[in-house]
Amino acid sequence: MKKRLTLLFAVCVATAARAGLSVFAAASTTDAMNDLAAAYRAGGGESIRFNFASSGALARQIDAGAPADVFVSANVKWMDWLEGRVENISATRFNLAANALVFIAPPGSDIAFDGSVAGRIAVGDIKSVPAGMYAREALEHLGWYSEWKPHLVQASSVRTALLYVQRGEVSAGIVYATDARAAGLPILGTFPPESHSPIIYPAAAVTEKESALAFLEFLKSDKAKEILKRHGFKDV
């Protein structure tokens, strides 16, 4: 009897953990997504459980069977990669927002955005984290990459790179404009849009749940666009 009660309790806990909508979203959307979820809930929508990480890590988790209902990526490449593995994505995918790539430093820094490099520079992993991938493209386009590469401190997500800058553990960082805004850090320079691939955030349903489609429809609403704009995201 005791074993049966223990098993029943475990099943109830697992069921509770799965309650609500599961949204896997790029780390750079953390603040905006939390506000979007609150607005969605206030309008009668269900509760949302978030998993925030780099888009590459999230895409791999979903491909491995992680229980996600919606995926919001910080670049098109990772959504393309997952679309080839999850049937539902192509039918529900749309571009949610856009962003810009900026150069930041801790308060009081005298570092300049002029191609010279001094000290360590925080970036997302240049092979898997979208912000790092964009950063490498931009540095290569400007002819700075070979000189900057030894100074790059690669982080597991753009928010981790941002944290390094906030703590003063690096001399500067390359993040999204929305990250700099969220942290209240000064932007020393913005990388030219033509220096890297367009920073687009595609969103799509990973399951056929009606609630996933309902949340995606909310993300297309004027209310959602207003919240995204407040956090510094741009219209696509």
Short mmCIF file of the C-alpha atoms (twelve columns), coordinates in Angstrom:
data_MODEL
# 
_entry.id   MODEL 
# 
loop_
_atom_site.group_PDB 
_atom_site.id 
_atom_site.type_symbol 
_atom_site.label_atom_id 
_atom_site.label_alt_id 
_atom_site.label_comp_id 
_atom_site.label_asym_id 
_atom_site.label_seq_id 
_atom_site.Cartn_x 
_atom_site.Cartn_y 
_atom_site.Cartn_z 
_atom_site.pdbx_PDB_model_num 
ATOM 1   C CA . MET A 1   0.000  0.000  0.000   1 
ATOM 2   C CA . LYS A 2   2.810  2.355  0.918   1 
ATOM 3   C CA . LYS A 3   4.536  1.690  -2.407  1 
ATOM 4   C CA . ARG A 4   1.310  2.426  -4.295  1 
ATOM 5   C CA . LEU A 5   0.881  5.748  -2.468  1 
ATOM 6   C CA . THR A 6   4.497  6.671  -3.183  1 
ATOM 7   C CA . LEU A 7   4.029  5.873  -6.879  1 
ATOM 8   C CA . LEU A 8   0.793  7.861  -7.006  1 
ATOM 9   C CA . PHE A 9   2.514  10.831 -5.359  1 
ATOM 10  C CA . ALA A 10  5.340  10.674 -7.907  1 
ATOM 11  C CA . VAL A 11  2.858  10.605 -10.779 1 
ATOM 12  C CA . CYS A 12  1.013  13.616 -9.349  1 
ATOM 13  C CA . VAL A 13  4.245  15.561 -8.960  1 
ATOM 14  C CA . ALA A 14  5.274  14.752 -12.527 1 
ATOM 15  C CA . THR A 15  1.844  15.787 -13.816 1 
ATOM 16  C CA . ALA A 16  1.979  19.053 -11.892 1 
ATOM 17  C CA . ALA A 17  5.418  19.759 -13.292 1 
ATOM 18  C CA . ARG A 18  3.983  19.426 -16.781 1 
ATOM 19  C CA . ALA A 19  1.044  21.746 -16.087 1 
ATOM 20  C CA . GLY A 20  0.869  24.845 -18.226 1 
ATOM 21  C CA . LEU A 21  2.568  25.680 -21.488 1 
ATOM 22  C CA . SER A 22  6.267  24.896 -21.920 1 
ATOM 23  C CA . VAL A 23  8.144  27.604 -23.841 1 
ATOM 24  C CA . PHE A 24  11.811 27.239 -24.746 1 
ATOM 25  C CA . ALA A 25  13.102 30.742 -25.469 1 
ATOM 26  C CA . ALA A 26  16.433 32.377 -26.268 1 
ATOM 27  C CA . ALA A 27  18.169 33.808 -23.189 1 
ATOM 28  C CA . SER A 28  18.061 37.331 -24.629 1 
ATOM 29  C CA . THR A 29  14.249 37.271 -24.505 1 
ATOM 30  C CA . THR A 30  14.089 36.541 -20.757 1 
ATOM 31  C CA . ASP A 31  12.741 39.889 -19.528 1 
ATOM 32  C CA . ALA A 32  10.396 40.419 -22.448 1 
ATOM 33  C CA . MET A 33  9.032  36.863 -22.300 1 
ATOM 34  C CA . ASN A 34  8.304  37.111 -18.598 1 
ATOM 35  C CA . ASP A 35  6.293  40.271 -19.241 1 
ATOM 36  C CA . LEU A 36  4.558  38.665 -22.219 1 
ATOM 37  C CA . ALA A 37  3.609  35.662 -20.090 1 
ATOM 38  C CA . ALA A 38  2.174  37.926 -17.395 1 
ATOM 39  C CA . ALA A 39  0.098  39.822 -19.948 1 
ATOM 40  C CA . TYR A 40  -1.052 36.564 -21.539 1 
ATOM 41  C CA . ARG A 41  -2.113 35.174 -18.171 1 
ATOM 42  C CA . ALA A 42  -3.893 38.427 -17.273 1 
ATOM 43  C CA . GLY A 43  -5.882 38.119 -20.486 1 
ATOM 44  C CA . GLY A 44  -7.116 34.651 -19.609 1 
ATOM 45  C CA . GLY A 45  -4.286 32.545 -21.004 1 
ATOM 46  C CA . GLU A 46  -2.746 29.626 -19.147 1 
ATOM 47  C CA . SER A 47  0.429  29.724 -17.090 1 
ATOM 48  C CA . ILE A 48  3.739  29.367 -18.896 1 
ATOM 49  C CA . ARG A 49  6.892  27.537 -17.854 1 
ATOM 50  C CA . PHE A 50  10.038 28.901 -19.458 1 
ATOM 51  C CA . ASN A 51  13.358 27.321 -20.270 1 
ATOM 52  C CA . PHE A 52  15.808 30.109 -21.131 1 
ATOM 53  C CA . ALA A 53  19.178 29.252 -22.671 1 
ATOM 54  C CA . SER A 54  21.125 29.749 -25.879 1 
ATOM 55  C CA . SER A 55  19.113 28.901 -28.993 1 
ATOM 56  C CA . GLY A 56  21.525 26.150 -29.973 1 
ATOM 57  C CA . ALA A 57  21.221 24.424 -26.609 1 
ATOM 58  C CA . LEU A 58  17.421 24.683 -26.702 1 
ATOM 59  C CA . ALA A 59  17.161 23.343 -30.254 1 
ATOM 60  C CA . ARG A 60  19.281 20.342 -29.327 1 
ATOM 61  C CA . GLN A 61  17.203 19.719 -26.204 1 
ATOM 62  C CA . ILE A 62  13.985 19.767 -28.229 1 
ATOM 63  C CA . ASP A 63  15.488 17.442 -30.829 1 
ATOM 64  C CA . ALA A 64  16.455 15.078 -28.008 1 
ATOM 65  C CA . GLY A 65  12.842 14.949 -26.803 1 
ATOM 66  C CA . ALA A 66  12.648 17.679 -24.176 1 
ATOM 67  C CA . PRO A 67  8.980  18.568 -23.404 1 
ATOM 68  C CA . ALA A 68  8.660  21.886 -25.230 1 
ATOM 69  C CA . ASP A 69  5.473  23.317 -26.748 1 
ATOM 70  C CA . VAL A 70  6.865  26.533 -28.252 1 
ATOM 71  C CA . PHE A 71  10.364 27.500 -29.388 1 
ATOM 72  C CA . VAL A 72  11.612 31.094 -29.733 1 
ATOM 73  C CA . SER A 73  15.068 31.277 -31.306 1 
ATOM 74  C CA . ALA A 74  17.498 34.186 -31.486 1 
ATOM 75  C CA . ASN A 75  18.445 33.332 -35.038 1 
ATOM 76  C CA . VAL A 76  17.015 31.755 -38.154 1 
ATOM 77  C CA . LYS A 77  19.695 29.068 -38.475 1 
ATOM 78  C CA . TRP A 78  18.735 27.149 -35.344 1 
ATOM 79  C CA . MET A 79  15.046 27.291 -36.217 1 
ATOM 80  C CA . ASP A 80  15.892 26.026 -39.728 1 
ATOM 81  C CA . TRP A 81  17.905 23.206 -38.174 1 
ATOM 82  C CA . LEU A 82  15.049 22.164 -35.914 1 
ATOM 83  C CA . GLU A 83  12.442 22.567 -38.652 1 
ATOM 84  C CA . GLY A 84  14.097 19.709 -40.486 1 
ATOM 85  C CA . ARG A 85  13.451 17.505 -37.466 1 
ATOM 86  C CA . VAL A 86  10.043 18.641 -36.153 1 
ATOM 87  C CA . GLU A 87  7.115  18.538 -38.579 1 
ATOM 88  C CA . ASN A 88  4.887  21.085 -36.843 1 
ATOM 89  C CA . ILE A 89  7.335  23.985 -37.073 1 
ATOM 90  C CA . SER A 90  6.934  24.862 -40.761 1 
ATOM 91  C CA . ALA A 91  3.173  25.335 -40.422 1 
ATOM 92  C CA . THR A 92  3.329  27.656 -37.396 1 
ATOM 93  C CA . ARG A 93  6.622  29.501 -37.792 1 
ATOM 94  C CA . PHE A 94  6.754  33.293 -38.017 1 
ATOM 95  C CA . ASN A 95  9.276  36.062 -37.290 1 
ATOM 96  C CA . LEU A 96  8.572  37.624 -33.913 1 
ATOM 97  C CA . ALA A 97  11.080 40.479 -33.613 1 
ATOM 98  C CA . ALA A 98  14.503 41.819 -34.542 1 
ATOM 99  C CA . ASN A 99  17.509 43.100 -32.615 1 
ATOM 100 C CA . ALA A 100 20.855 44.862 -32.994 1 
ATOM 101 C CA . LEU A 101 24.405 43.876 -32.007 1 
ATOM 102 C CA . VAL A 102 26.288 46.285 -29.747 1 
ATOM 103 C CA . PHE A 103 29.606 46.787 -27.976 1 
ATOM 104 C CA . ILE A 104 29.399 47.492 -24.233 1 
ATOM 105 C CA . ALA A 105 31.747 47.949 -21.296 1 
ATOM 106 C CA . PRO A 106 31.486 48.262 -17.507 1 
ATOM 107 C CA . PRO A 107 30.530 51.745 -16.231 1 
ATOM 108 C CA . GLY A 108 33.437 54.170 -16.228 1 
ATOM 109 C CA . SER A 109 35.448 52.272 -18.838 1 
ATOM 110 C CA . ASP A 110 37.499 54.319 -21.315 1 
ATOM 111 C CA . ILE A 111 37.663 51.551 -23.924 1 
ATOM 112 C CA . ALA A 112 36.788 52.686 -27.456 1 
ATOM 113 C CA . PHE A 113 34.845 51.060 -30.267 1 
ATOM 114 C CA . ASP A 114 37.465 51.674 -32.930 1 
ATOM 115 C CA . GLY A 115 38.912 48.281 -33.831 1 
ATOM 116 C CA . SER A 116 41.632 48.316 -31.205 1 
ATOM 117 C CA . VAL A 117 41.349 45.715 -28.471 1 
ATOM 118 C CA . ALA A 118 42.577 45.749 -24.882 1 
ATOM 119 C CA . GLY A 119 41.712 43.212 -22.249 1 
ATOM 120 C CA . ARG A 120 39.174 40.419 -22.487 1 
ATOM 121 C CA . ILE A 121 35.960 40.689 -24.516 1 
ATOM 122 C CA . ALA A 122 32.909 38.633 -23.534 1 
ATOM 123 C CA . VAL A 123 30.856 37.068 -26.330 1 
ATOM 124 C CA . GLY A 124 28.510 34.134 -26.736 1 
ATOM 125 C CA . ASP A 125 30.094 30.928 -27.998 1 
ATOM 126 C CA . ILE A 126 30.981 31.748 -31.604 1 
ATOM 127 C CA . LYS A 127 29.961 28.293 -32.864 1 
ATOM 128 C CA . SER A 128 26.585 27.766 -31.196 1 
ATOM 129 C CA . VAL A 129 25.279 30.882 -29.422 1 
ATOM 130 C CA . PRO A 130 23.567 33.203 -31.918 1 
ATOM 131 C CA . ALA A 131 25.006 36.386 -30.371 1 
ATOM 132 C CA . GLY A 132 28.481 34.879 -30.650 1 
ATOM 133 C CA . MET A 133 27.839 33.771 -34.215 1 
ATOM 134 C CA . TYR A 134 26.698 37.287 -35.147 1 
ATOM 135 C CA . ALA A 135 29.721 38.742 -33.335 1 
ATOM 136 C CA . ARG A 136 32.144 36.619 -35.323 1 
ATOM 137 C CA . GLU A 137 30.459 37.615 -38.596 1 
ATOM 138 C CA . ALA A 138 30.664 41.300 -37.657 1 
ATOM 139 C CA . LEU A 139 34.298 41.138 -36.564 1 
ATOM 140 C CA . GLU A 140 35.279 39.293 -39.731 1 
ATOM 141 C CA . HIS A 141 33.389 41.797 -41.877 1 
ATOM 142 C CA . LEU A 142 35.215 44.691 -40.195 1 
ATOM 143 C CA . GLY A 143 38.582 42.943 -40.448 1 
ATOM 144 C CA . TRP A 144 39.006 42.795 -36.666 1 
ATOM 145 C CA . TYR A 145 38.526 39.097 -35.988 1 
ATOM 146 C CA . SER A 146 42.113 37.829 -36.206 1 
ATOM 147 C CA . GLU A 147 43.300 40.464 -33.732 1 
ATOM 148 C CA . TRP A 148 40.313 40.106 -31.381 1 
ATOM 149 C CA . LYS A 149 40.057 36.294 -31.348 1 
ATOM 150 C CA . PRO A 150 42.696 35.687 -28.620 1 
ATOM 151 C CA . HIS A 151 40.866 38.170 -26.386 1 
ATOM 152 C CA . LEU A 152 37.388 36.647 -26.736 1 
ATOM 153 C CA . VAL A 153 35.869 35.024 -23.641 1 
ATOM 154 C CA . GLN A 154 33.163 32.733 -24.979 1 
ATOM 155 C CA . ALA A 155 30.083 32.230 -22.813 1 
ATOM 156 C CA . SER A 156 27.291 29.645 -22.846 1 
ATOM 157 C CA . SER A 157 24.678 32.321 -23.599 1 
ATOM 158 C CA . VAL A 158 24.496 36.027 -24.339 1 
ATOM 159 C CA . ARG A 159 23.144 36.666 -20.835 1 
ATOM 160 C CA . THR A 160 26.219 35.000 -19.353 1 
ATOM 161 C CA . ALA A 161 28.426 37.245 -21.488 1 
ATOM 162 C CA . LEU A 162 26.411 40.211 -20.232 1 
ATOM 163 C CA . LEU A 163 26.948 39.067 -16.642 1 
ATOM 164 C CA . TYR A 164 30.721 39.010 -17.158 1 
ATOM 165 C CA . VAL A 165 30.560 42.657 -18.203 1 
ATOM 166 C CA . GLN A 166 28.270 43.629 -15.324 1 
ATOM 167 C CA . ARG A 167 30.667 42.057 -12.831 1 
ATOM 168 C CA . GLY A 168 33.664 43.789 -14.391 1 
ATOM 169 C CA . GLU A 169 35.289 40.432 -15.126 1 
ATOM 170 C CA . VAL A 170 36.035 41.530 -18.699 1 
ATOM 171 C CA . SER A 171 36.959 44.805 -20.347 1 
ATOM 172 C CA . ALA A 172 33.995 44.790 -22.715 1 
ATOM 173 C CA . GLY A 173 31.364 42.605 -24.324 1 
ATOM 174 C CA . ILE A 174 29.394 42.044 -27.513 1 
ATOM 175 C CA . VAL A 175 25.698 41.538 -26.813 1 
ATOM 176 C CA . TYR A 176 22.302 42.534 -28.140 1 
ATOM 177 C CA . ALA A 177 20.990 46.068 -27.763 1 
ATOM 178 C CA . THR A 178 18.138 44.695 -25.642 1 
ATOM 179 C CA . ASP A 179 20.618 43.099 -23.210 1 
ATOM 180 C CA . ALA A 180 22.507 46.374 -22.757 1 
ATOM 181 C CA . ARG A 181 19.191 48.105 -22.156 1 
ATOM 182 C CA . ALA A 182 18.064 45.543 -19.582 1 
ATOM 183 C CA . ALA A 183 21.354 45.869 -17.693 1 
ATOM 184 C CA . GLY A 184 21.483 49.662 -17.939 1 
ATOM 185 C CA . LEU A 185 24.939 49.538 -19.479 1 
ATOM 186 C CA . PRO A 186 26.163 52.184 -21.921 1 
ATOM 187 C CA . ILE A 187 26.433 51.229 -25.567 1 
ATOM 188 C CA . LEU A 188 29.843 52.250 -26.908 1 
ATOM 189 C CA . GLY A 189 29.067 51.265 -30.468 1 
ATOM 190 C CA . THR A 190 26.602 49.429 -32.682 1 
ATOM 191 C CA . PHE A 191 27.830 47.001 -35.300 1 
ATOM 192 C CA . PRO A 192 26.598 47.955 -38.798 1 
ATOM 193 C CA . PRO A 193 23.581 45.829 -39.821 1 
ATOM 194 C CA . GLU A 194 25.381 44.860 -43.019 1 
ATOM 195 C CA . SER A 195 28.284 43.381 -41.028 1 
ATOM 196 C CA . HIS A 196 26.293 40.361 -39.876 1 
ATOM 197 C CA . SER A 197 23.238 38.277 -40.695 1 
ATOM 198 C CA . PRO A 198 19.907 39.918 -39.798 1 
ATOM 199 C CA . ILE A 199 19.166 39.331 -36.106 1 
ATOM 200 C CA . ILE A 200 15.720 37.805 -36.380 1 
ATOM 201 C CA . TYR A 201 13.763 35.924 -33.702 1 
ATOM 202 C CA . PRO A 202 11.571 33.229 -35.268 1 
ATOM 203 C CA . ALA A 203 8.920  31.532 -33.120 1 
ATOM 204 C CA . ALA A 204 7.027  28.300 -33.755 1 
ATOM 205 C CA . ALA A 205 4.976  25.587 -32.091 1 
ATOM 206 C CA . VAL A 206 6.786  22.340 -31.406 1 
ATOM 207 C CA . THR A 207 3.612  20.414 -30.559 1 
ATOM 208 C CA . GLU A 208 0.070  20.393 -31.919 1 
ATOM 209 C CA . LYS A 209 -1.445 21.622 -28.646 1 
ATOM 210 C CA . GLU A 210 -4.119 24.271 -29.175 1 
ATOM 211 C CA . SER A 211 -2.680 26.240 -26.274 1 
ATOM 212 C CA . ALA A 212 0.652  26.506 -28.112 1 
ATOM 213 C CA . LEU A 213 -1.109 27.959 -31.152 1 
ATOM 214 C CA . ALA A 214 -3.082 30.323 -28.910 1 
ATOM 215 C CA . PHE A 215 0.121  31.679 -27.357 1 
ATOM 216 C CA . LEU A 216 1.682  32.178 -30.783 1 
ATOM 217 C CA . GLU A 217 -1.390 34.165 -31.834 1 
ATOM 218 C CA . PHE A 218 -0.964 36.318 -28.745 1 
ATOM 219 C CA . LEU A 219 2.665  36.944 -29.692 1 
ATOM 220 C CA . LYS A 220 1.390  38.404 -32.979 1 
ATOM 221 C CA . SER A 221 -0.960 40.818 -31.200 1 
ATOM 222 C CA . ASP A 222 -0.522 44.572 -30.796 1 
ATOM 223 C CA . LYS A 223 -0.206 44.068 -27.030 1 
ATOM 224 C CA . ALA A 224 2.714  41.698 -27.503 1 
ATOM 225 C CA . LYS A 225 4.381  44.037 -29.999 1 
ATOM 226 C CA . GLU A 226 4.043  46.881 -27.500 1 
ATOM 227 C CA . ILE A 227 5.768  44.823 -24.793 1 
ATOM 228 C CA . LEU A 228 8.574  43.771 -27.133 1 
ATOM 229 C CA . LYS A 229 9.108  47.362 -28.221 1 
ATOM 230 C CA . ARG A 230 9.286  48.457 -24.587 1 
ATOM 231 C CA . HIS A 231 12.149 46.037 -24.095 1 
ATOM 232 C CA . GLY A 232 14.000 47.406 -27.116 1 
ATOM 233 C CA . PHE A 233 13.118 44.796 -29.724 1 
ATOM 234 C CA . LYS A 234 12.381 45.962 -33.244 1 
ATOM 235 C CA . ASP A 235 9.595  45.034 -35.625 1 
ATOM 236 C CA . VAL A 236 10.574 42.585 -38.325 1 
# 
